[in-house]
Amino acid sequence: MSTFIKRCREEAGLTQAQLAEKMGVSVVAVQNWENGKTKVYGRQKDVHTRRWSDKAKE
């Protein structure tokens, strides 16, 4: 999942800060996801996946 998040962010041309702002999370959260330090689980994963899909279209 960590490489997926980073790849999607880079393909969208977003910085970690821009993605964090669009997702409503901290830059540290994005960094931790991309570095594999933390994972997105369960309902939280579903919410962020939907947000990512919606925001990537903007």
N, C-alpha and C positions, 0 to 999 in steps of 0.2 A: 504494500500500500504506500510506503514512503516514496518509492521511486515513481509510482503512479501520480501521486500528488505533485511532486516536483516537475515531472514531465508535462502534466496538464497545465500547471502554472506557467512554465516556460513557453509552451506552445501558445498560450493565451497572451504572451508578452507582458506578464505581470511580475512585479517584484514581490518579495515576501510581504512587504508592508502593504502593498496594494491589495493582495489577496486577503490578508488579515482584515483589512478595513471592509472589503466586500463581504467577507464571511462573518463579520461581527465577532472576531476573536483577536487575541493579541499576536504580535509578531513572533513572540516566543513560542506560542502554540504552533504556528506554522513551521517554525524552525524545528521544533521537537518532532512534529509529524514527519518532516522531510528527513530528519536525521535518525528516525526510528526510535527516538527516546520515549515517545508516547504514541499510543494508538487511539484511533477513534473507534468506539465500540457501540453496538446495539442501536438504540434510538438516536443517539448522538450522531452516529455514522450516517443514518438515513437522513437526518436533518441537514447535515453538512453536504451530503451528496446532492440533495435537491437544491440547496443553495448554490453549490458549485455549478450545477447544470444551468440554473437560472441566471446566475451572474456571468457565466462565461458567454452567454448569448448576448449580453448587453454590449 
